[in-house]
């Protein structure tokens, strides 16, 4: 026996859905939007990082390692740049007279790179 497929045995196709456009006035859209969406906070800009080099006497440079060790013993691991930035912050907090005394105690050195031997 041969079976014939009839049109009834074939699954009916679903009709295509036609998108329906809704007519909404722009004044209604503005009334529905919450105020928080209208006032977005500005994105904070990142602080630019500057790379620089400097020259200092070796005995003062070794002080950075001493400060890093003291901070580590206090439970605060720090980087060399953080030590220098903390020093700058401390200098800014000084009065002009204190700053003058701190700078007067520094040894004057030549700027630039030291000569290679």
NORSUL-V387901 format. One record per residue. N is the residue number from 0. RES is the residue in one letter. PHI is phi in radians with two decimals (NA if undefined). BURIAL is 1 if it has 9 or more other C-alpha atoms within 8 Angstrom, else 0. Layout:
n: {N N}
res: {RES RES}
phi: {PHI PHI}
burial: {BURIAL BURIAL}
This chain:
n: {0 1 2 3 4 5 6 7 8 9 10 11 12 13 14 15 16 17 18 19 20 21 22 23 24 25 26 27 28 29 30 31 32 33 34 35 36 37 38 39 40 41 42 43 44 45 46 47 48 49 50 51 52 53 54 55 56 57 58 59 60 61 62 63 64 65 66 67 68 69 70 71 72 73 74 75 76 77 78 79 80 81 82 83 84 85 86 87 88 89 90 91 92 93 94 95 96 97 98 99 100 101 102 103 104 105 106 107 108 109 110 111 112 113 114 115 116}
res: {X X X X X X X X X X X X X X X X X X X X X X X X X X X X X X X X X X X X X X X X X X X X X X X X X X X X X X X X X X X X X X X X X X X X X X X X X X X X X X X X X X X X X X X X X X X X X X X X X X X X X X X X X X X X X X X X X X X X X}
phi: {NA -1.81 -1.79 -1.81 -1.43 -1.75 -1.12 -1.27 -1.40 -1.43 -1.12 -1.23 -1.45 -1.46 -1.20 -1.21 -1.50 -1.72 -1.14 -1.86 -1.53 -1.68 -1.63 -2.14 -1.30 -1.18 -1.22 -1.21 -1.07 -1.18 -1.27 -1.42 -1.16 -1.25 -1.17 -1.11 -1.27 -1.29 -1.92 -1.49 -1.19 -1.22 -1.28 -1.22 -1.43 -1.32 -1.33 -1.24 -1.73 -1.96 -1.78 -2.54 -2.27 -2.65 -2.08 -2.61 -1.08 -1.08 -1.12 -1.33 -1.13 -1.17 -1.10 -1.07 -1.13 -1.13 -1.18 -1.07 -1.14 -1.11 -1.16 -1.12 -1.15 -1.42 1.57 -2.18 -1.23 -2.27 -1.73 -1.01 -1.12 -1.21 -1.11 -1.14 -1.16 -1.16 -1.10 -1.10 -1.10 -1.18 -1.15 -1.14 -1.33 -1.33 -1.29 -1.00 -1.18 -1.13 -1.11 -1.08 -1.15 -1.13 -1.29 -1.18 -1.39 -1.47 -1.35 -1.39 -2.23 -1.27 -1.45 1.77 -1.44 -1.23 -1.21 -1.48 -1.79}
burial: {0 0 0 0 0 0 0 0 0 0 0 0 0 0 0 0 0 0 0 0 0 0 0 0 0 0 0 0 1 0 0 0 0 0 0 0 0 0 0 0 0 0 0 0 0 0 0 0 0 0 0 0 0 0 0 0 0 0 0 0 1 0 0 1 1 0 1 1 0 0 1 1 0 0 0 0 0 1 0 1 0 0 1 1 0 0 0 0 0 0 0 0 0 1 0 0 0 0 1 0 0 0 0 0 0 0 0 0 0 0 0 0 0 0 0 0 0}
